């Protein structure tokens, strides 16, 4: 596609429920990133996929968070048993290897 | 380390120049970036500089890189109201290619 697409754009969920956030990267981009941006804060790195290499999961805040990237393209970030502190904007970006990263519009997650 | 630090707030009059500063800690970073985030929007890549360059100019934007001091700056000439946003600097970490971001600098342009 023309840009990085994320869905849904907004998600409200009850505490304790699981959520899945989706990212469609730019076609041909081998690298995919997930970041989290809490209100008024900078970007917190979550996970990074590069081609067929093992993902860098070092930013995932707890074992409730997981992500996968199927077929080297679409990625899903899953948060299990959501907590209120998970409320944030989740941003996905893609790039050609070590080139500049392009961001999607983000998914605003609200846990009530 | 991958701490990227930015000052938090800048107010500037329309037509003046804005300078946003950033310091980083990873001396082996390969690329350094400036992103712009308008309210309710994602991050838009503004410009980037390769680590072997000292300066890059792109229309109203000038990026200066001081590798010795690990200091990056973005100068916006003739600042416009549409430049009001949060500006993030980011470094691409050598070895793992991860992007590390600063906390952002909010720029408010006063008409």
HADDOCK unambig.tbl for C-alpha pairs under 7 A between the chains (distance, minus, plus):
assign (segid A and resid 41 and name CA) (segid B and resid 103 and name CA) 5.89 0.50 0.50
assign (segid A and resid 42 and name CA) (segid B and resid 101 and name CA) 6.86 0.50 0.50
assign (segid A and resid 42 and name CA) (segid B and resid 102 and name CA) 6.09 0.50 0.50
assign (segid A and resid 42 and name CA) (segid B and resid 103 and name CA) 3.75 0.50 0.50
assign (segid A and resid 42 and name CA) (segid B and resid 104 and name CA) 5.92 0.50 0.50
assign (segid A and resid 43 and name CA) (segid B and resid 101 and name CA) 5.96 0.50 0.50
assign (segid A and resid 43 and name CA) (segid B and resid 103 and name CA) 6.79 0.50 0.50
assign (segid A and resid 98 and name CA) (segid B and resid 97 and name CA) 6.31 0.50 0.50
assign (segid A and resid 102 and name CA) (segid B and resid 45 and name CA) 6.77 0.50 0.50
assign (segid A and resid 103 and name CA) (segid B and resid 42 and name CA) 6.34 0.50 0.50
assign (segid A and resid 103 and name CA) (segid B and resid 43 and name CA) 5.74 0.50 0.50
assign (segid A and resid 103 and name CA) (segid B and resid 44 and name CA) 6.91 0.50 0.50
assign (segid A and resid 104 and name CA) (segid B and resid 42 and name CA) 5.95 0.50 0.50
assign (segid A and resid 105 and name CA) (segid B and resid 41 and name CA) 5.79 0.50 0.50
assign (segid A and resid 105 and name CA) (segid B and resid 42 and name CA) 4.21 0.50 0.50
assign (segid A and resid 106 and name CA) (segid B and resid 42 and name CA) 6.10 0.50 0.50
